[in-house]
Amino acid sequence: MSAEATYRPGEGPTANVSVSLHSGNIAAVRARVGKRGFSAYVNAAVQRQIERDNLAELTAAHEAEHGEFSQAEIDAARALLRGDADGGVGSAA
C-alpha cells in the first residue's frame, strides 16, 4: 500500500476497491451514467470531496491565523467562483 501514498488525488493508475453504498445512491448513479460509467462517476465524486475537504482545512487554518473572513472577502470569492468579476477586494496583507 505504500505505493498508493506516492500519488496525489486524481493521479496514478486505477485500482479496484470494494465500497458499500446505499442502494438509492447506486440506483441514482446508474440512472445517470449507466453501468459502464459508474466508476468514473464515483471517482469524480470522491475527488470533489477531497477538494472540498482540502478547502475546508485551508479556510480553517487561514481563519485561525487571521480571523474570520469579512463579508467583502466572501462576496469577492463568490464572484470569482461564478466568473462574475475579478474578485475586486484589495489585497489583505
N, C-alpha and C positions, 0 to 999 in steps of 0.2 A: 503493500500500500504506500510505501514511501514515494514511489514514482508519481502518484496522484498529487502529492503536495508540491511537485515542481511545476505544475500547470496553473495558470491563472484562470479565473472564471471565464468560460467561453472558449478556452483553448484546449488543445490536446486531443487525443483520439477518443472516440466514443467507447463506452463500455456498457454492458448490460448490468442492471441492478434491479432488485425487486423492491417495490414500494407498495404500500397499502393506501388506497384512495377510497373515498366514499363512492358508492355506486352511482349516485346522482351526478357527481363530478365526472366520472368515467363516461356516463351517457352524454353529458353535455359536451365534452371534448369530442367524442366520436361523432356527435351530430354536426359539429362544426368542421371537423377535418377528416373524418372517416378513419378507418383502421390504420391506414398507411401513414398518416400524418401525426399520429398520437405522440410518438416520442419527441418529434420536433416541437410540437406544441408545449408539451410538459417541460422540455429543456429550456425553451424560451421563457416560460413562466418562472422557472427556477432562477434563471439568470436575472430576470427583472426583480425578483425578490432579493437576490444578493445585492443588486444595485441599490434597492431601497434600504436594505439593512446598512450598507456602507454609508449612504447619505444620512441616515439617522444617526449613525455613530459620529460622522463628521460634524453634523449640526450640534449634537450634544457636546462634543469637545470644544467647538467654537463658542457655544453659549457658556460653557464652564469657564472659559478664559476671558471672554469679552462681555458677557451678559446676554440677555435675550435680544433677538433681532428686533429692530424697530419696525413699525408698520410700513414705513417708506422702503426699507430693505426688502420686506416681504412682498410688497407690491411690485418693486423692480424685478425681483426674481420671478414672480408670476408672469410679468410682461415678457421677460426673456424666454421663459418656457413656452409661452403662447406664440412667440415670434412677433409680438406687437411693437416692441421698442428695443432700444439698445441698453436698457436697464438703468437709465438716467440717474441713478443715485451717485452722489460724489463718492470718491474713494474713501473708505473708512480705514484709517491707518492704525 
